Amino acid sequence: MLTYLVSPPQQFVIPVTRGADLQFMVNRVDSSQNPVNWNAAVYITVDVPDQDFPTSVQAAVNGNQAIILLPMTLNDQVNVRTRWRMYMQTPNGAGTLTVPVAVGHFERDDGSAP
């Protein structure tokens, strides 16, 4: 049995509906559920089918809240196999440190075929 050296990011499902935007908030908290400022850029990358590069959506960050707006033009393109990843990116010396926050896939909740 293998043991993780570091904890993997949590996995979630994002439900989307054709023809609709989706806005949601991700609150950063510590183990006692106290708010913790992001002090970072937060964004999601989406592996849109039939595109060579992931689409990136920047979050609006305010304190411990990151608000993400996935536009209908993106939501209409994803299916149940489409993967996404959320990252936080902070300054780190001369560069940046990019850390995964969460990962997952989409769920179609609009009656369309996957």
Residue pairs with C-beta under 8 A, 6 or more apart in sequence:
9 85
9 86
9 100
9 101
9 102
9 103
10 102
10 103
11 102
11 103
11 104
12 102
12 103
12 104
13 104
13 105
13 106
13 107
14 22
14 24
14 70
14 84
14 104
14 105
14 106
14 107
15 22
15 106
15 107
15 108
15 109
16 22
16 70
16 75
16 78
16 106
16 107
16 108
16 109
16 110
17 75
17 108
17 109
17 110
18 72
18 75
18 76
18 108
18 110
18 112
19 72
19 76
19 110
20 72
20 75
20 110
21 69
21 70
21 71
21 72
21 75
22 69
22 70
22 75
23 67
23 68
23 69
23 70
24 67
24 68
25 65
25 66
25 67
25 68
26 42
26 59
26 65
26 66
26 68
26 86
26 101
26 102
27 35
27 64
27 65
27 66
28 35
28 36
28 37
28 38
28 64
28 65
28 66
29 35
29 36
29 64
30 36
35 63
35 64
36 64
37 63
37 64
38 61
38 63
38 64
38 65
38 66
38 88
39 90
40 61
40 88
40 89
40 90
41 58
41 59
41 61
41 88
41 89
41 90
42 58
42 59
42 61
42 66
42 68
42 86
42 87
42 88
42 89
42 101
43 56
43 57
43 58
43 59
43 86
43 87
43 89
44 56
44 57
44 59
44 68
44 70
44 84
44 85
44 86
44 87
45 54
45 55
45 56
45 57
45 84
45 85
45 87
46 54
46 55
46 56
46 57
46 70
46 74
46 78
46 82
46 83
46 84
47 54
47 82
47 83
47 84
48 54
48 55
48 74
48 77
48 78
48 82
49 77
49 78
49 79
49 81
49 82
55 74
57 68
57 69
57 70
57 71
57 74
59 66
59 67
59 68
60 66
60 67
60 68
60 69
61 67
68 86
75 106
78 106
78 108
79 106
79 108
79 114
80 105
80 106
80 107
80 108
80 114
81 105
81 114
82 105
82 106
83 103
83 104
83 105
84 103
84 104
84 105
84 106
85 100
85 102
85 103
86 100
86 101
86 102
86 103
87 98
87 99
87 100
87 101
88 98
88 99
88 101
89 96
89 97
89 98
89 99
90 96
90 97
90 99
91 97
108 114
